[in-house]
Every structure is written in structure tokens, then in C-alpha cells.
């Protein structure tokens, strides 16, 4: 019984299912610029959302208070 289990493991590692595993031998080296962009992206996104929220808020206040402008 143990021979069949070991045979199946060897077949799965050597056989057709080898394509399921990632190729870890030829990985690209990360560049500092890409790493810094990845670190700064969430802060930039929060900044853009905050500015969008602020502009929408001021536009809504202007719609209520500044009816003579339109």
C-alpha cells in the first residue's frame, strides 16, 4: 500500500501535473521603483478619495446655499 502512495507522489511531481507548480527558478528581481510605487499606492488612493469626498461635499453645499449662481 505504501508503494502505491509513493509512486503516485513521484508521478504527480514528474508527470503532467508539473505545470501546476510555479516556476521559481527564473523570477524577475524586483526594482526599487516598483516597490516604492506599490507602497505608495494605498496612500495615494486614500488621498484621491479624500479629495473627491471634499469636492463632492462642497458642491452639495453650494447647491443648497448658492442657488443664485446657477
PDB file as gemmi writes it, atoms N, CA and C in Angstrom:
CRYST1    1.000    1.000    1.000  90.00  90.00  90.00 P 1                      
ATOM      1  N   UNK A   1       0.818  -1.188   0.000  1.00  0.00           N  
ATOM      2  CA  UNK A   1       0.000   0.000   0.000  1.00  0.00           C  
ATOM      3  C   UNK A   1       0.865   1.257   0.000  1.00  0.00           C  
ATOM      4  N   UNK A   2       1.934   1.262   0.758  1.00  0.00           N  
ATOM      5  CA  UNK A   2       2.780   2.449   0.804  1.00  0.00           C  
ATOM      6  C   UNK A   2       3.506   2.668  -0.507  1.00  0.00           C  
ATOM      7  N   UNK A   3       3.770   1.597  -1.249  1.00  0.00           N  
ATOM      8  CA  UNK A   3       4.438   1.755  -2.532  1.00  0.00           C  
ATOM      9  C   UNK A   3       3.568   2.528  -3.512  1.00  0.00           C  
ATOM     10  N   UNK A   4       2.281   2.283  -3.494  1.00  0.00           N  
ATOM     11  CA  UNK A   4       1.383   2.991  -4.409  1.00  0.00           C  
ATOM     12  C   UNK A   4       1.328   4.483  -4.074  1.00  0.00           C  
ATOM     13  N   UNK A   5       1.316   4.797  -2.819  1.00  0.00           N  
ATOM     14  CA  UNK A   5       1.283   6.209  -2.427  1.00  0.00           C  
ATOM     15  C   UNK A   5       2.549   6.908  -2.897  1.00  0.00           C  
ATOM     16  N   UNK A   6       3.698   6.302  -2.671  1.00  0.00           N  
ATOM     17  CA  UNK A   6       4.954   6.907  -3.106  1.00  0.00           C  
ATOM     18  C   UNK A   6       5.041   6.996  -4.620  1.00  0.00           C  
ATOM     19  N   UNK A   7       4.528   5.998  -5.331  1.00  0.00           N  
ATOM     20  CA  UNK A   7       4.533   6.039  -6.792  1.00  0.00           C  
ATOM     21  C   UNK A   7       3.664   7.180  -7.301  1.00  0.00           C  
ATOM     22  N   UNK A   8       2.512   7.374  -6.676  1.00  0.00           N  
ATOM     23  CA  UNK A   8       1.626   8.451  -7.109  1.00  0.00           C  
ATOM     24  C   UNK A   8       2.244   9.828  -6.847  1.00  0.00           C  
ATOM     25  N   UNK A   9       2.937   9.962  -5.753  1.00  0.00           N  
ATOM     26  CA  UNK A   9       3.583  11.238  -5.452  1.00  0.00           C  
ATOM     27  C   UNK A   9       4.668  11.519  -6.478  1.00  0.00           C  
ATOM     28  N   UNK A  10       5.470  10.526  -6.792  1.00  0.00           N  
ATOM     29  CA  UNK A  10       6.525  10.723  -7.778  1.00  0.00           C  
ATOM     30  C   UNK A  10       5.943  11.030  -9.150  1.00  0.00           C  
ATOM     31  N   UNK A  11       4.856  10.371  -9.518  1.00  0.00           N  
ATOM     32  CA  UNK A  11       4.224  10.647 -10.806  1.00  0.00           C  
ATOM     33  C   UNK A  11       3.668  12.063 -10.845  1.00  0.00           C  
ATOM     34  N   UNK A  12       3.076  12.500  -9.744  1.00  0.00           N  
ATOM     35  CA  UNK A  12       2.494  13.839  -9.746  1.00  0.00           C  
ATOM     36  C   UNK A  12       3.578  14.912  -9.818  1.00  0.00           C  
ATOM     37  N   UNK A  13       4.747  14.626  -9.265  1.00  0.00           N  
ATOM     38  CA  UNK A  13       5.821  15.605  -9.326  1.00  0.00           C  
ATOM     39  C   UNK A  13       6.549  15.583 -10.660  1.00  0.00           C  
ATOM     40  N   UNK A  14       6.593  14.445 -11.310  1.00  0.00           N  
ATOM     41  CA  UNK A  14       7.326  14.320 -12.569  1.00  0.00           C  
ATOM     42  C   UNK A  14       6.428  14.351 -13.799  1.00  0.00           C  
ATOM     43  N   UNK A  15       5.174  14.049 -13.612  1.00  0.00           N  
ATOM     44  CA  UNK A  15       4.295  13.835 -14.757  1.00  0.00           C  
ATOM     45  C   UNK A  15       3.661  15.092 -15.302  1.00  0.00           C  
ATOM     46  N   UNK A  16       2.456  14.939 -15.825  1.00  0.00           N  
ATOM     47  CA  UNK A  16       1.737  16.010 -16.493  1.00  0.00           C  
ATOM     48  C   UNK A  16       1.358  17.141 -15.535  1.00  0.00           C  
ATOM     49  N   UNK A  17       1.193  16.847 -14.279  1.00  0.00           N  
ATOM     50  CA  UNK A  17       0.741  17.860 -13.331  1.00  0.00           C  
ATOM     51  C   UNK A  17       1.864  18.810 -12.926  1.00  0.00           C  
ATOM     52  N   UNK A  18       3.032  18.664 -13.511  1.00  0.00           N  
ATOM     53  CA  UNK A  18       4.157  19.543 -13.173  1.00  0.00           C  
ATOM     54  C   UNK A  18       3.867  20.991 -13.554  1.00  0.00           C  
ATOM     55  N   UNK A  19       3.018  21.200 -14.552  1.00  0.00           N  
ATOM     56  CA  UNK A  19       2.688  22.546 -14.999  1.00  0.00           C  
ATOM     57  C   UNK A  19       1.881  23.310 -13.941  1.00  0.00           C  
ATOM     58  N   UNK A  20       1.321  22.631 -12.980  1.00  0.00           N  
ATOM     59  CA  UNK A  20       0.553  23.312 -11.936  1.00  0.00           C  
ATOM     60  C   UNK A  20       1.444  24.116 -11.017  1.00  0.00           C  
ATOM     61  N   UNK A  21       2.685  23.736 -10.883  1.00  0.00           N  
ATOM     62  CA  UNK A  21       3.581  24.393  -9.944  1.00  0.00           C  
ATOM     63  C   UNK A  21       4.257  25.591 -10.603  1.00  0.00           C  
ATOM     64  N   UNK A  22       4.439  26.627  -9.856  1.00  0.00           N  
ATOM     65  CA  UNK A  22       5.065  27.833 -10.389  1.00  0.00           C  
ATOM     66  C   UNK A  22       6.550  27.603 -10.643  1.00  0.00           C  
ATOM     67  N   UNK A  23       7.051  28.262 -11.668  1.00  0.00           N  
ATOM     68  CA  UNK A  23       8.474  28.188 -11.976  1.00  0.00           C  
ATOM     69  C   UNK A  23       9.194  29.228 -11.121  1.00  0.00           C  
ATOM     70  N   UNK A  24       9.861  28.777 -10.085  1.00  0.00           N  
ATOM     71  CA  UNK A  24      10.518  29.677  -9.157  1.00  0.00           C  
ATOM     72  C   UNK A  24      11.993  29.891  -9.484  1.00  0.00           C  
ATOM     73  N   UNK A  25      12.448  29.348 -10.592  1.00  0.00           N  
ATOM     74  CA  UNK A  25      13.862  29.441 -10.932  1.00  0.00           C  
ATOM     75  C   UNK A  25      14.201  30.732 -11.674  1.00  0.00           C  
ATOM     76  N   UNK A  26      13.299  31.245 -12.471  1.00  0.00           N  
ATOM     77  CA  UNK A  26      13.599  32.417 -13.303  1.00  0.00           C  
ATOM     78  C   UNK A  26      12.733  33.600 -12.891  1.00  0.00           C  
ATOM     79  N   UNK A  27      12.742  33.942 -11.630  1.00  0.00           N  
ATOM     80  CA  UNK A  27      11.960  35.071 -11.170  1.00  0.00           C  
ATOM     81  C   UNK A  27      12.680  36.377 -11.482  1.00  0.00           C  
ATOM     82  N   UNK A  28      11.897  37.392 -11.830  1.00  0.00           N  
ATOM     83  CA  UNK A  28      12.492  38.695 -12.071  1.00  0.00           C  
ATOM     84  C   UNK A  28      12.823  39.346 -10.734  1.00  0.00           C  
ATOM     85  N   UNK A  29      13.891  40.095 -10.718  1.00  0.00           N  
ATOM     86  CA  UNK A  29      14.257  40.803  -9.500  1.00  0.00           C  
ATOM     87  C   UNK A  29      13.379  42.035  -9.367  1.00  0.00           C  
ATOM     88  N   UNK A  30      12.868  42.287  -8.176  1.00  0.00           N  
ATOM     89  CA  UNK A  30      12.028  43.482  -8.008  1.00  0.00           C  
ATOM     90  C   UNK A  30      12.884  44.748  -8.102  1.00  0.00           C  
ATOM     91  N   UNK A  31      12.320  45.762  -8.738  1.00  0.00           N  
ATOM     92  CA  UNK A  31      13.014  47.039  -8.840  1.00  0.00           C  
ATOM     93  C   UNK A  31      12.536  47.942  -7.719  1.00  0.00           C  
ATOM     94  N   UNK A  32      13.411  48.828  -7.270  1.00  0.00           N  
ATOM     95  CA  UNK A  32      13.062  49.736  -6.173  1.00  0.00           C  
ATOM     96  C   UNK A  32      11.893  50.620  -6.546  1.00  0.00           C  
ATOM     97  N   UNK A  33      11.856  51.070  -7.774  1.00  0.00           N  
ATOM     98  CA  UNK A  33      10.763  51.953  -8.204  1.00  0.00           C  
ATOM     99  C   UNK A  33       9.420  51.238  -8.100  1.00  0.00           C  
ATOM    100  N   UNK A  34       9.358  49.987  -8.545  1.00  0.00           N  
ATOM    101  CA  UNK A  34       8.113  49.225  -8.454  1.00  0.00           C  
ATOM    102  C   UNK A  34       7.710  48.992  -7.004  1.00  0.00           C  
ATOM    103  N   UNK A  35       8.702  48.728  -6.149  1.00  0.00           N  
ATOM    104  CA  UNK A  35       8.402  48.504  -4.735  1.00  0.00           C  
ATOM    105  C   UNK A  35       7.871  49.771  -4.081  1.00  0.00           C  
ATOM    106  N   UNK A  36       8.475  50.907  -4.387  1.00  0.00           N  
ATOM    107  CA  UNK A  36       8.009  52.168  -3.803  1.00  0.00           C  
ATOM    108  C   UNK A  36       6.632  52.557  -4.321  1.00  0.00           C  
ATOM    109  N   UNK A  37       6.369  52.297  -5.591  1.00  0.00           N  
ATOM    110  CA  UNK A  37       5.037  52.577  -6.139  1.00  0.00           C  
ATOM    111  C   UNK A  37       3.996  51.709  -5.447  1.00  0.00           C  
ATOM    112  N   UNK A  38       4.324  50.443  -5.213  1.00  0.00           N  
ATOM    113  CA  UNK A  38       3.389  49.544  -4.534  1.00  0.00           C  
ATOM    114  C   UNK A  38       3.142  49.992  -3.097  1.00  0.00           C  
ATOM    115  N   UNK A  39       4.157  50.533  -2.444  1.00  0.00           N  
ATOM    116  CA  UNK A  39       3.969  51.014  -1.075  1.00  0.00           C  
ATOM    117  C   UNK A  39       3.190  52.320  -1.032  1.00  0.00           C  
ATOM    118  N   UNK A  40       3.371  53.175  -2.012  1.00  0.00           N  
ATOM    119  CA  UNK A  40       2.714  54.480  -2.009  1.00  0.00           C  
ATOM    120  C   UNK A  40       1.305  54.440  -2.586  1.00  0.00           C  
ATOM    121  N   UNK A  41       0.951  53.401  -3.307  1.00  0.00           N  
ATOM    122  CA  UNK A  41      -0.348  53.346  -3.972  1.00  0.00           C  
ATOM    123  C   UNK A  41      -1.528  53.463  -3.006  1.00  0.00           C  
ATOM    124  N   UNK A  42      -1.571  52.753  -1.881  1.00  0.00           N  
ATOM    125  CA  UNK A  42      -2.727  52.906  -0.982  1.00  0.00           C  
ATOM    126  C   UNK A  42      -2.868  54.316  -0.415  1.00  0.00           C  
ATOM    127  N   UNK A  43      -1.758  54.951  -0.063  1.00  0.00           N  
ATOM    128  CA  UNK A  43      -1.826  56.310   0.470  1.00  0.00           C  
ATOM    129  C   UNK A  43      -2.315  57.285  -0.606  1.00  0.00           C  
ATOM    130  N   UNK A  44      -1.860  57.095  -1.821  1.00  0.00           N  
ATOM    131  CA  UNK A  44      -2.303  57.961  -2.918  1.00  0.00           C  
ATOM    132  C   UNK A  44      -3.798  57.773  -3.177  1.00  0.00           C  
ATOM    133  N   UNK A  45      -4.261  56.524  -3.117  1.00  0.00           N  
ATOM    134  CA  UNK A  45      -5.673  56.242  -3.345  1.00  0.00           C  
ATOM    135  C   UNK A  45      -6.543  56.882  -2.260  1.00  0.00           C  
ATOM    136  N   UNK A  46      -6.104  56.806  -0.998  1.00  0.00           N  
ATOM    137  CA  UNK A  46      -6.850  57.432   0.090  1.00  0.00           C  
ATOM    138  C   UNK A  46      -6.872  58.947  -0.100  1.00  0.00           C  
ATOM    139  N   UNK A  47      -5.762  59.518  -0.516  1.00  0.00           N  
ATOM    140  CA  UNK A  47      -5.693  60.952  -0.764  1.00  0.00           C  
ATOM    141  C   UNK A  47      -6.679  61.366  -1.860  1.00  0.00           C  
ATOM    142  N   UNK A  48      -6.741  60.589  -2.943  1.00  0.00           N  
ATOM    143  CA  UNK A  48      -7.672  60.900  -4.033  1.00  0.00           C  
ATOM    144  C   UNK A  48      -9.115  60.766  -3.577  1.00  0.00           C  
ATOM    145  N   UNK A  49      -9.434  59.738  -2.774  1.00  0.00           N  
ATOM    146  CA  UNK A  49     -10.799  59.586  -2.263  1.00  0.00           C  
ATOM    147  C   UNK A  49     -11.170  60.738  -1.340  1.00  0.00           C  
ATOM    148  N   UNK A  50     -10.216  61.178  -0.513  1.00  0.00           N  
ATOM    149  CA  UNK A  50     -10.484  62.290   0.385  1.00  0.00           C  
ATOM    150  C   UNK A  50     -10.768  63.560  -0.411  1.00  0.00           C  
ATOM    151  N   UNK A  51      -9.981  63.802  -1.453  1.00  0.00           N  
ATOM    152  CA  UNK A  51     -10.216  64.982  -2.285  1.00  0.00           C  
ATOM    153  C   UNK A  51     -11.551  64.890  -3.012  1.00  0.00           C  
ATOM    154  N   UNK A  52     -11.909  63.712  -3.483  1.00  0.00           N  
ATOM    155  CA  UNK A  52     -13.191  63.523  -4.148  1.00  0.00           C  
ATOM    156  C   UNK A  52     -14.329  63.772  -3.175  1.00  0.00           C  
ATOM    157  N   UNK A  53     -14.206  63.241  -1.956  1.00  0.00           N  
ATOM    158  CA  UNK A  53     -15.251  63.440  -0.947  1.00  0.00           C  
ATOM    159  C   UNK A  53     -15.396  64.922  -0.627  1.00  0.00           C  
ATOM    160  N   UNK A  54     -14.273  65.611  -0.480  1.00  0.00           N  
ATOM    161  CA  UNK A  54     -14.297  67.037  -0.153  1.00  0.00           C  
ATOM    162  C   UNK A  54     -14.943  67.842  -1.282  1.00  0.00           C  
ATOM    163  N   UNK A  55     -14.584  67.551  -2.516  1.00  0.00           N  
ATOM    164  CA  UNK A  55     -15.160  68.298  -3.640  1.00  0.00           C  
ATOM    165  C   UNK A  55     -16.652  68.021  -3.788  1.00  0.00           C  
ATOM    166  N   UNK A  56     -17.070  66.763  -3.561  1.00  0.00           N  
ATOM    167  CA  UNK A  56     -18.495  66.451  -3.622  1.00  0.00           C  
ATOM    168  C   UNK A  56     -19.252  67.146  -2.492  1.00  0.00           C  
ATOM    169  N   UNK A  57     -18.657  67.211  -1.313  1.00  0.00           N  
ATOM    170  CA  UNK A  57     -19.288  67.867  -0.178  1.00  0.00           C  
ATOM    171  C   UNK A  57     -19.472  69.354  -0.458  1.00  0.00           C  
ATOM    172  N   UNK A  58     -18.416  70.012  -0.954  1.00  0.00           N  
ATOM    173  CA  UNK A  58     -18.520  71.443  -1.243  1.00  0.00           C  
ATOM    174  C   UNK A  58     -19.502  71.720  -2.383  1.00  0.00           C  
ATOM    175  N   UNK A  59     -19.563  70.828  -3.359  1.00  0.00           N  
ATOM    176  CA  UNK A  59     -20.529  71.002  -4.441  1.00  0.00           C  
ATOM    177  C   UNK A  59     -21.952  70.861  -3.930  1.00  0.00           C  
ATOM    178  N   UNK A  60     -22.189  69.910  -3.023  1.00  0.00           N  
ATOM    179  CA  UNK A  60     -23.527  69.749  -2.449  1.00  0.00           C  
ATOM    180  C   UNK A  60     -23.906  70.963  -1.600  1.00  0.00           C  
ATOM    181  N   UNK A  61     -22.966  71.498  -0.826  1.00  0.00           N  
ATOM    182  CA  UNK A  61     -23.243  72.702  -0.040  1.00  0.00           C  
ATOM    183  C   UNK A  61     -23.542  73.891  -0.942  1.00  0.00           C  
ATOM    184  N   UNK A  62     -22.814  73.989  -2.042  1.00  0.00           N  
ATOM    185  CA  UNK A  62     -23.050  75.089  -2.969  1.00  0.00           C  
ATOM    186  C   UNK A  62     -24.419  74.953  -3.626  1.00  0.00           C  
ATOM    187  N   UNK A  63     -24.849  73.717  -3.925  1.00  0.00           N  
ATOM    188  CA  UNK A  63     -26.183  73.506  -4.492  1.00  0.00           C  
ATOM    189  C   UNK A  63     -27.275  73.978  -3.534  1.00  0.00           C  
ATOM    190  N   UNK A  64     -27.040  73.804  -2.248  1.00  0.00           N  
ATOM    191  CA  UNK A  64     -28.029  74.208  -1.245  1.00  0.00           C  
ATOM    192  C   UNK A  64     -27.956  75.712  -0.978  1.00  0.00           C  
ATOM    193  N   UNK A  65     -26.742  76.216  -0.770  1.00  0.00           N  
ATOM    194  CA  UNK A  65     -26.580  77.603  -0.320  1.00  0.00           C  
ATOM    195  C   UNK A  65     -26.480  78.622  -1.438  1.00  0.00           C  
ATOM    196  N   UNK A  66     -25.899  78.259  -2.552  1.00  0.00           N  
ATOM    197  CA  UNK A  66     -25.600  79.225  -3.612  1.00  0.00           C  
ATOM    198  C   UNK A  66     -26.553  79.051  -4.785  1.00  0.00           C  
ATOM    199  N   UNK A  67     -27.821  79.154  -4.549  1.00  0.00           N  
ATOM    200  CA  UNK A  67     -28.799  78.956  -5.620  1.00  0.00           C  
ATOM    201  C   UNK A  67     -28.749  80.065  -6.654  1.00  0.00           C  
ATOM    202  N   UNK A  68     -28.233  81.221  -6.292  1.00  0.00           N  
ATOM    203  CA  UNK A  68     -28.173  82.332  -7.240  1.00  0.00           C  
ATOM    204  C   UNK A  68     -27.065  82.148  -8.287  1.00  0.00           C  
ATOM    205  N   UNK A  69     -26.111  81.271  -8.065  1.00  0.00           N  
ATOM    206  CA  UNK A  69     -25.032  81.028  -9.049  1.00  0.00           C  
ATOM    207  C   UNK A  69     -25.517  80.242 -10.253  1.00  0.00           C  
ATOM    208  N   UNK A  70     -26.527  79.456 -10.090  1.00  0.00           N  
ATOM    209  CA  UNK A  70     -26.991  78.601 -11.216  1.00  0.00           C  
ATOM    210  C   UNK A  70     -28.107  79.220 -11.989  1.00  0.00           C  
TER     211      UNK A  70                                                      
END                                                                             
